[in-house]
Amino acid sequence: MNILHSCRRTVLSVACILSFLSFFPSTLYASEAKLQIPSEFRTAPLFFGQTGQDLLLVGSSICVLGLLFGLFIYTRLKNLPVHKSMLDISELIYATCKTYLITQGKFLLLLWLFITTAIVMYFALLAEYPTGIFVNGVEEIVSGYPPYKVAIIVGFSLVGMAGSIGVAWFGIRVNTFANSRTSHAALAGMAFPCYSIPLQAGMSIGMVLISIELLIMLGILVLLPGNLAGPCFIGFAIGESLGAAALRVAGGIFTKIADIGSDLMKIVFKIKEDDARNPGVIADCVGDNAGDSVGPSADGFETYGVTGVALIAFILLAIQPSHLVAMGVDQASATSLAPIIQVKLLVWIFVMRLLMVITSALAYFGNEAWAKGRFSNKRHFNFETPLTSLVWVASVLSIAATYVASYLLIGDFKTGATSTNPDLWWKLATIITCGTLAGAIIPEVTKAFTSVHSRHVREVVQASREGGASLNILSGLSAGNFSAFWVGGVTITGLMAISYGFSQLGGTGAGSTGLASIMPAEAIFAFGLVAFGFLGMGPVTIAVDSYGPVTDNAQSVYELSLIEEVPNIKQELKRDFNIDADFEQAKTLLEENDGAGNTFKATAKPVLIGTAVVGSTTMVFSIILLLTDGLTDTLAIQKLSILHAPFLLGIIFGASIIYWFSGASCQAVITGAYRAVEYIKQNMKLDGGSRASIEDSKKVVEICTQYAQAGMFNIFLTMFFITLATAFIEPYFFIGFLIGVSIVGLFQAIFMANAGGAWDNAKKIVETELRMKGTPLHDATVVGDTVGDPFKDTSSVALNPIIKFSTLFGLLAVELAVQLTKTDHNTLRVVLSVVFFFTALFFIYRSFYGMRIKTAT
């Protein structure tokens, strides 16, 4: 209740502070309020005699097919055979997950009030609103949108947040169907169903997630008026970013409190993995879904939306008649040509998104047919093999579709009244391809540091033989550091460099034939397309990420079901399911499959993290357009340099925020895990029955939820107020801040994610390949895994939505600050920046001193 009271008081404070801004008229050059979809989108027959609106309306049927695909697999999973002992456990996990998600949803509504306050103040009182009334040929502009339009914008922020929660809910329902069915299928002793069922669950989630995301964005683009669609895109993106950030942070804290609390009991009491007598195991299973299903589903939903909105904002703000005139186009032609270029690129981007639904489905069916033919009769195979081939098949199909669609849609790109550029289509397609390749290459590089077959992971095991937990931890840190260089420094930077090279083909001056002929800062657009291409295999990327929580839960469900102790179980399985049960083989398959799940959870993380950072460059550029009057103010442009002290200081301060965040998120896990371990040790009953009581398990879940919410509250409010503070201190300080957060966040996230992945699979090697559970070597790897837990599943993964939230919300915040400067109210701006900064410091203080372990003394 104290948190709820603090939340309400803070909302009122923000409302009072921002109400000062109502006294100032808006005179901004370019803003999210001016993101208007050109009328040519609805009127000009630019695509096979069809308008952009007509083409995308037809394309929306692909989203419907994607939804039907996802729901068909959902139904098929639900109807798969499963023994009652396993079904009961999976349904208990789902019921607890559902309660957790409802609790988090209510809490999210309170956090949403903070964002809503800022959105309402800006759009209702400050934003420039074109009335559609012309006086002497000039459209009349007033300050503030009509109330009903403000309500629509706010409504779409709620739709964005609800979308994140909705796909997360669907994800836990599908995964808790699949976990018990996978455990049951393993009883037959054949490996293929253990791979096929988790992948089906992942494809179902991926298809539904992408299809819903696209349907909402197409609805905004096609159904809303052009002058309202842009702001609604921003509202939608901020809402889904809030939902993803909060669910990622809270889910990451919850799952690792439970995981550490459960794992340490193996050392303390010398019990087996997922021992049913351990009250922490149910919480651990719930955490697998809260952290590895709820968080990634919400994160994936937000990632696809925010990356699209970033490109939409760039296209609408950057492609202007003034630039075309500078490229040698006459004024009249430039005025008519700019909106045509905008429409062509907007439709092209949405068609690329629609195609990934088709290519992912084709890749899945083709790869599944190949995998079934090769592995269906095998009792063992490397589970990573068909998952890897699926990623590459989807990548190749996506690249082929990109070139074909680009040629058909923008092959005749006009760059003047009578001139066309026949080369732009393949340059843009190649730039997207750099990102699509990244979606396949990054997992391969990541596996070199996290797979059970990796030399780095085996080095962690070897170091643990003589050096125990100490050398285990040091070796994992080494793997994480190496991976940050190879994934971030070589792979991501290298592909961005290639995209930059293609963006420069054709020159940059007047008469150029490259991207510069239609837009300024063409390299920034290229980086945005790379981020867009990262997601070119959308449903497949989500599917291989979702594979992990199912395989992890499947192993736990098997142990918790106590199926081997059911009287006459072999006869029952033969009679009811025609299964000749092989319990030892089933346990081996589930453990090996969990290792593959760990690997592919690890491979998806750098893809999403890289998307956040590469894509944020496009959004930051929108802020730069605002501050430099569309890159025409040379004095302002000069401030984008380390020679301008606030810009440099912003970079340094932004970098420091990453280290606070890493510490704050881990601190919440440390304190929560302490309380969980304390409770479990006091209530572990090894002699009083075969399983822990439901009441004890629920208490552990309650502890996890309590500390997840407390940690999320402090972290979110810090990011909210630090974004406002840095934007109000000085705009170029804020740009530096975003750059520092993005760059350092990228490498910190990759380092932590892959170090954690190495520790996790080092433990898996000891358990499955070496069969050394309960030994000092196993104890050492368990300790390393508990260090890696908050690294890989709390801090690193939550940096992705945190980076995007600060950038998106920063768009609005910096406009408020610039407005104060332009109206000569610098004193008020400084006062507000100080108030916001010290409010942020208060929550930063609370993130440690309010979360530390308290003892009776």
Beta strands, then each sheet from edge to edge (+ up, - down):
strand 1: 128-135
strand 2: 138-143
strand 3: 413-414
strand 4: 420-421
sheet 1: 1+ 2-
sheet 2: 3+ 4-
end
